[in-house]
Amino acid sequence: MRQVFFSALKYVKALFTDHPNDMGESYPTHLVWSLYYSFCFFIAAFAAFVHAFFPFLFKTTGSTIASQIVDSTEYRRDDI
């Protein structure tokens, strides 16, 4: 019974750490980067939404943010 518990615990831990470890990051570091990207996507989506109704506003905001996100992820990937 004890072995099953520890096996399950190891499996759950792996769910949270395998991908960050593959990226060369700890769970907290990966969490912060993911939150940062989600905030950037939120801002880009908001700017694109406003731009849809008012084309003279936020003309390049969405695409600029998207380019910065891609550049950042490629830079982080190069560090691995």
Secondary structure, 3 states (H helix, E strand, C coil): CHHHHHHHHHHHHHHHHHHHHHCCCCHHHHHHHHHHHHHHHHHHHHHHHHHHHCCCCCCCHHHHHHHHHHHHHHHHHHCC
